[in-house]
Amino acid sequence: MEMFDQAHGCILYRAQLPAGADDRLVIQELHDYGLVFLDGKRIATLDRRKNQNSVTLPAREHAVTLDILVEAFGRVNFGSAIHDRKGITEKVELVTNSGAHEITGW
């Protein structure tokens, strides 16, 4: 979120996914809470506090829109976690039978 000069609130990440089997979506460093949608239908909630960072996506007969709505819960202001960045701070991967593929073009 800092990359967009947004200090708090929510941020929506949107990308297109190709048709495919029931692949796994892995979000590395989701800060803090995310709702995952395919074509507007909520399929998962992920919470950093519960160490949740992945979900199995249902099979897709055609390309779909992936939305990840991330809410920032606040900031750590002490100790080693003082630089608590918000949003998706690393990467998102679609893990298929042929390996992991980073999703880009948000």
Number of C-alpha atoms within 10 A of each C-alpha: 20 11 10 7 7 12 14 15 13 17 18 14 14 16 13 16 15 11 12 15 14 15 17 17 21 19 23 15 18 26 24 21 23 26 16 21 19 20 11 11 11 13 13 15 17 21 17 13 9 8 10 17 18 20 18 15 18 13 11 15 10 9 13 17 15 19 21 24 18 25 21 19 13 14 15 12 10 9 7 8 10 10 11 14 20 26 26 21 16 10 13 20 17 19 16 14 9 6 8 15 12 12 15 11 7 10
